[in-house]
Amino acid sequence: MNGSTGSRARTGGICAGVILDEIEKSFPRELAMEWDNPGLQLGRRSKEVKKIMLALDATRRVVSKAAEENVDLLITHHPMIFGSVKQINEETALGRKLLDLAEHGICYYAMHTNYDIALQGMAKAAAARLGLAAEEPLELTGTQEDKPVGIGFVSGLEESCTAAELAARCKKAFGLPAVLYYDGGHPIQRIAVCPGSGRHMLEAVRAAGADAMITGDSGHHDGMDYYDEELSLIDAGHFGIEQIFTEEMEAFLTARFPGLTIMKEETDERRYV
């Protein structure tokens, strides 16, 4: 499942700062959670950009591919840098990736929970894939354009379904090889969705009056907790839902900067047997 998946014709360059300003109009960094670290993590805003690579994660393979393809700007959903970095050298994986990017003149930008929370971000995109309307945030964090925004979303279903049917719907919507689910034993009429990791959000799911939760990174004990509450839990994996980031951002950037080359690089390094 590796490899580049799409590009646009390459023409004149655009200042990185112009591109980032346009991104932050729709996905303001101020929306991000306090612990997060979105923004320009490496490089100069004055950098001329002709080619952009989009990825969920800046893995060593993605960084190497960006260098091989002469990419000017790498944009990922998950930041490489969260906390303080005391040394940047070849002795750590993070140091090697940062050095490779710098040595090849590649700017690196991350848009994480600000993208998750924004009105036009992850929740809306995930809801569209599932054929749902994001009626309200699962976890309210603030407002954007005088509208409530937050992590995930809650939505009603037109017709009730079983946990198995909801799991199959999720599998098909995101093109996944498999999903894990725990059946709460009741018809599902209202669901909560938290792309990425929704661990420790059981109380929010209960408060929202949802019958089921779709998320990732759930463990055995999470599944048992939902089961004991007679709620269903669908685990699509952290990558499973958030993989839509690259396609959504490709459409966003292409609409605003049609002359740029846009590449998508998949970062799911899992394997199945």
NUVOMAR-18155 format. One record per residue (C-alpha): residue in one letter; x, y, z. Coordinates in pm, 1 decimal, always signed. Layout:
N
REC   residu       east      north         up
REC        A          X          Y          Z
...
This chain:
273
REC   residu       east      north         up
REC        M       +0.0       +0.0       +0.0
REC        N     +297.9     +228.1      -44.1
REC        G     +373.0     +480.8     -315.2
REC        S     +273.8     +816.0     -458.2
REC        T      -88.1     +852.0     -560.6
REC        G     -149.0    +1156.8     -774.9
REC        S       +7.7    +1479.1     -900.4
REC        R      -64.5    +1805.8    -1080.3
REC        A     +121.1    +1984.5    -1356.8
REC        R     +420.6    +2181.0    -1235.5
REC        T     +443.7    +2549.7    -1328.1
REC        G     +552.5    +2862.9    -1140.6
REC        G     +624.8    +2868.0     -769.5
REC        I     +436.0    +3035.9     -485.7
REC        C     +579.1    +3165.8     -159.1
REC        A     +527.6    +2913.4     +121.3
REC        G     +389.1    +3185.3     +346.2
REC        V     +107.7    +3255.5      +99.3
REC        I       +9.3    +2887.5      +96.0
REC        L      +24.8    +2855.3     +473.4
REC        D     -176.0    +3172.7     +526.0
REC        E     -447.3    +3031.8     +300.2
REC        I     -449.7    +2705.9     +493.8
REC        E     -476.4    +2885.3     +826.2
REC        K     -775.4    +3090.0     +711.4
REC        S     -979.6    +2769.0     +709.2
REC        F     -785.2    +2577.2     +975.6
REC        P     -663.9    +2838.6    +1227.8
REC        R     -386.3    +2720.4    +1456.2
REC        E     -570.2    +2882.7    +1746.4
REC        L     -830.0    +2603.9    +1726.4
REC        A     -571.7    +2339.1    +1816.9
REC        M     -568.2    +2168.9    +2154.4
REC        E     -327.5    +2315.0    +2409.8
REC        W      -96.2    +2011.5    +2403.0
REC        D      -67.3    +2012.9    +2023.7
REC        N     +200.7    +2168.1    +1801.5
REC        P      +68.6    +2254.0    +1453.9
REC        G     +235.4    +2501.7    +1218.4
REC        L     +560.8    +2545.6    +1029.2
REC        Q     +800.0    +2312.6    +1212.0
REC        L    +1095.5    +2350.4     +977.0
REC        G    +1191.1    +2596.1     +704.2
REC        R    +1128.5    +2950.6     +588.5
REC        R     +796.9    +3104.6     +493.6
REC        S     +981.7    +3282.2     +210.8
REC        K    +1059.4    +2947.7      +40.9
REC        E     +938.6    +2927.5     -320.9
REC        V     +708.6    +2627.1     -351.6
REC        K     +639.9    +2443.2     -674.4
REC        K     +575.9    +2092.2     -542.5
REC        I     +389.5    +1985.0     -227.6
REC        M     +372.6    +1638.8      -73.3
REC        L      +83.1    +1544.0     +155.7
REC        A     +102.0    +1260.3     +408.4
REC        L      -59.6    +1154.3     +732.3
REC        D     +279.0    +1104.5     +899.9
REC        A     +633.9    +1214.8     +819.9
REC        T     +782.4     +866.4     +829.1
REC        R    +1141.0     +803.3     +717.7
REC        R    +1007.4     +665.7     +389.3
REC        V     +796.1     +975.4     +329.4
REC        V    +1088.4    +1207.5     +404.8
REC        S    +1313.4    +1009.4     +169.8
REC        K    +1048.3    +1019.6     -101.9
REC        A    +1005.9    +1395.2      -58.1
REC        A    +1379.4    +1439.8     -111.2
REC        E    +1381.7    +1211.3     -416.6
REC        E    +1089.7    +1397.6     -572.8
REC        N    +1241.7    +1743.6     -510.3
REC        V     +945.7    +1844.5     -297.3
REC        D     +949.5    +2201.9     -166.1
REC        L     +685.9    +2168.1     +107.3
REC        L     +585.4    +1859.6     +305.9
REC        I     +250.5    +1884.9     +483.9
REC        T     +138.7    +1617.5     +730.5
REC        H     -150.4    +1574.6     +967.5
REC        H      +48.9    +1440.9    +1262.8
REC        P     +337.8    +1667.4    +1371.3
REC        M     +688.1    +1528.1    +1400.9
REC        I     +767.6    +1765.0    +1687.3
REC        F     +539.4    +1777.0    +1991.6
REC        G     +764.7    +1862.9    +2283.1
REC        S    +1104.5    +2022.8    +2323.5
REC        V    +1387.3    +1903.4    +2097.9
REC        K    +1722.7    +1945.9    +2269.9
REC        Q    +1939.8    +1803.3    +1993.8
REC        I    +1905.4    +1755.2    +1619.6
REC        N    +2159.3    +1503.8    +1497.3
REC        E    +2182.8    +1168.2    +1321.0
REC        E    +2164.5     +968.7    +1644.5
REC        T    +1782.2     +966.6    +1653.8
REC        A    +1516.1     +894.9    +1393.0
REC        L    +1362.9    +1239.6    +1447.8
REC        G    +1701.4    +1408.0    +1411.3
REC        R    +1778.3    +1220.5    +1089.3
REC        K    +1444.1    +1316.0     +935.7
REC        L    +1480.1    +1682.9    +1028.8
REC        L    +1835.0    +1690.6     +892.7
REC        D    +1726.6    +1526.7     +567.1
REC        L    +1448.7    +1781.2     +520.8
REC        A    +1677.0    +2075.3     +599.1
REC        E    +1958.8    +1949.9     +378.0
REC        H    +1719.7    +1919.3      +84.3
REC        G    +1561.6    +2259.3     +148.0
REC        I    +1218.7    +2113.1     +223.6
REC        C     +981.5    +2312.6     +443.3
REC        Y     +776.2    +2103.1     +683.7
REC        Y     +429.7    +2198.4     +807.1
REC        A     +183.4    +2008.5    +1027.7
REC        M     -188.8    +2068.5    +1077.7
REC        H     -324.0    +1842.3    +1347.9
REC        T     -604.8    +1913.3    +1595.2
REC        N     -673.3    +2247.5    +1429.3
REC        Y     -766.1    +2043.8    +1120.7
REC        D     -962.7    +1796.5    +1332.8
REC        I    -1163.4    +2074.3    +1497.2
REC        A    -1221.7    +2320.3    +1210.0
REC        L    -1563.4    +2346.7    +1046.2
REC        Q    -1429.6    +2222.8     +711.9
REC        G    -1192.2    +1970.0     +865.8
REC        M    -1176.7    +1606.3     +966.1
REC        A    -1523.2    +1571.1    +1119.4
REC        K    -1702.5    +1706.4     +813.1
REC        A    -1489.7    +1493.7     +578.9
REC        A    -1544.7    +1176.6     +782.6
REC        A    -1918.4    +1242.7     +807.1
REC        A    -1939.5    +1283.1     +429.0
REC        R    -1765.2     +947.4     +374.2
REC        L    -2014.4     +780.9     +606.7
REC        G    -2310.1     +954.8     +441.6
REC        L    -2393.0    +1143.5     +760.8
REC        A    -2434.2    +1501.2     +877.8
REC        A    -2203.0    +1620.5    +1155.0
REC        E    -2485.3    +1753.7    +1372.6
REC        E    -2273.7    +1860.9    +1669.8
REC        P    -1920.4    +1813.5    +1806.4
REC        L    -1862.4    +1511.3    +2026.1
REC        E    -1632.7    +1718.7    +2247.5
REC        L    -1695.0    +2094.6    +2227.6
REC        T    -1372.1    +2297.0    +2232.3
REC        G    -1468.6    +2642.3    +2103.9
REC        T    -1625.0    +2829.3    +1813.9
REC        Q    -1534.6    +2915.5    +1457.1
REC        E    -1737.1    +3170.7    +1262.3
REC        D    -1973.3    +3178.7    +1561.6
REC        K    -2044.7    +2806.9    +1524.2
REC        P    -1956.9    +2538.4    +1781.0
REC        V    -1654.9    +2326.4    +1691.5
REC        G    -1469.8    +2045.1    +1861.2
REC        I    -1332.3    +1693.6    +1841.0
REC        G    -1537.9    +1441.2    +1644.4
REC        F    -1909.0    +1460.6    +1580.0
REC        V    -2244.3    +1309.7    +1670.0
REC        S    -2507.7    +1217.0    +1413.8
REC        G    -2841.2    +1041.6    +1394.6
REC        L    -2913.0     +764.4    +1145.1
REC        E    -3215.4     +764.4     +915.4
REC        E    -3270.6     +399.5    +1000.5
REC        S    -3141.1     +201.3    +1294.4
REC        C    -2878.9      -66.1    +1232.9
REC        T    -2685.0     -335.5    +1414.5
REC        A    -2322.5     -308.9    +1524.7
REC        A    -2221.8     -550.7    +1247.4
REC        E    -2398.9     -337.5     +986.4
REC        L    -2235.4      -18.9    +1115.8
REC        A    -1892.7     -186.2    +1113.2
REC        A    -1947.1     -296.7     +752.5
REC        R    -2056.1      +54.7     +657.7
REC        C    -1742.4     +199.1     +814.4
REC        K    -1520.0      -58.6     +643.1
REC        K    -1667.0      +25.3     +302.9
REC        A    -1669.1     +404.6     +354.5
REC        F    -1296.5     +419.8     +428.8
REC        G    -1181.7     +132.0     +210.4
REC        L    -1040.4      -70.6     +498.4
REC        P     -930.5     -435.8     +494.7
REC        A    -1097.6     -495.7     +830.7
REC        V    -1248.3     -324.3    +1132.6
REC        L    -1288.5     -448.0    +1489.5
REC        Y    -1617.8     -406.1    +1668.9
REC        Y    -1780.8     -476.6    +2004.8
REC        D    -2156.9     -531.0    +1992.3
REC        G    -2348.0     -356.3    +2268.7
REC        G    -2654.4     -565.0    +2184.7
REC        H    -2898.1     -284.7    +2097.6
REC        P    -3019.0     -121.5    +1774.0
REC        I    -2807.2     +179.4    +1681.6
REC        Q    -2987.1     +503.2    +1597.8
REC        R    -2737.0     +767.4    +1704.6
REC        I    -2359.3     +744.5    +1665.1
REC        A    -2051.9     +930.8    +1781.9
REC        V    -1740.8     +946.2    +1564.0
REC        C    -1389.5    +1046.0    +1669.6
REC        P    -1133.0    +1007.5    +1388.1
REC        G     -789.9     +901.9    +1510.0
REC        S     -775.5     +810.7    +1876.3
REC        G    -1098.1     +827.1    +2074.9
REC        R     -983.2     +643.8    +2382.3
REC        H    -1110.8     +779.6    +2714.3
REC        M    -1414.6     +942.7    +2548.6
REC        L    -1677.9     +704.9    +2683.0
REC        E    -1832.6     +971.2    +2906.1
REC        A    -1862.9    +1210.3    +2611.0
REC        V    -2031.0     +934.9    +2409.1
REC        R    -2276.2     +868.1    +2690.8
REC        A    -2346.0    +1240.1    +2738.2
REC        A    -2421.7    +1272.1    +2366.2
REC        G    -2682.6     +998.0    +2390.8
REC        A    -2505.4     +788.4    +2128.0
REC        D    -2564.1     +416.3    +2088.3
REC        A    -2226.3     +352.0    +1925.2
REC        M    -1882.3     +501.7    +1879.7
REC        I    -1656.9     +485.5    +1571.1
REC        T    -1292.2     +560.8    +1644.9
REC        G     -942.6     +410.9    +1658.5
REC        D     -674.0     +304.6    +1907.1
REC        S     -922.8     +118.9    +2126.7
REC        G     -791.4     -153.4    +2353.5
REC        H     -955.5     -463.2    +2494.8
REC        H    -1060.4     -288.3    +2814.6
REC        D    -1215.1       -0.9    +2618.2
REC        G    -1425.1     -253.6    +2430.0
REC        M    -1533.3     -418.5    +2753.6
REC        D    -1627.5      -82.5    +2902.6
REC        Y    -1852.4       -2.2    +2605.9
REC        Y    -2001.6     -351.2    +2613.8
REC        D    -2083.3     -321.7    +2984.4
REC        E    -2255.0      +10.6    +2914.6
REC        E    -2458.7     -166.8    +2641.4
REC        L    -2294.9      +53.4    +2377.1
REC        S    -2127.4      -61.0    +2056.5
REC        L    -1770.3      +29.5    +1968.5
REC        I    -1630.2      +24.6    +1614.4
REC        D    -1250.1      +44.4    +1597.5
REC        A    -1141.9     +145.1    +1246.4
REC        G     -782.8     +209.4    +1352.7
REC        H     -604.6     +542.0    +1391.9
REC        F     -502.6     +541.5    +1026.4
REC        G     -837.8     +406.9     +911.3
REC        I    -1039.2     +727.4     +925.5
REC        E     -765.4     +990.9     +924.3
REC        Q     -620.8     +866.6     +595.7
REC        I     -875.8    +1093.3     +425.1
REC        F     -659.2    +1392.8     +522.6
REC        T     -439.2    +1368.4     +212.6
REC        E     -724.8    +1349.6      -35.6
REC        E     -915.8    +1630.7     +133.5
REC        M     -611.2    +1857.7     +144.5
REC        E     -525.1    +1778.4     -215.9
REC        A     -868.3    +1906.7     -317.9
REC        F     -832.4    +2211.4      -91.1
REC        L     -491.9    +2313.4     -227.8
REC        T     -568.4    +2233.6     -590.6
REC        A     -875.7    +2456.5     -582.6
REC        R     -671.7    +2749.4     -450.3
REC        F     -333.8    +2690.8     -617.8
REC        P     -407.3    +2502.7     -943.2
REC        G      -55.5    +2560.4    -1079.9
REC        L     +122.4    +2365.5     -806.5
REC        T     +221.6    +1998.9     -817.8
REC        I      +39.9    +1811.6     -540.0
REC        M     +151.6    +1461.6     -441.0
REC        K       -6.4    +1223.0     -190.0
REC        E     +208.2     +968.9       -9.9
REC        E      +47.7     +694.5     +198.8
REC        T     +200.1     +632.6     +539.9
REC        D      +22.7     +318.7     +657.5
REC        E     +313.8      +88.2     +735.6
REC        R      +97.6     -189.5     +881.8
REC        R      +91.3     -531.5     +719.9
REC        Y     -164.7     -810.7     +743.7
REC        V     -124.2    -1186.5     +717.2
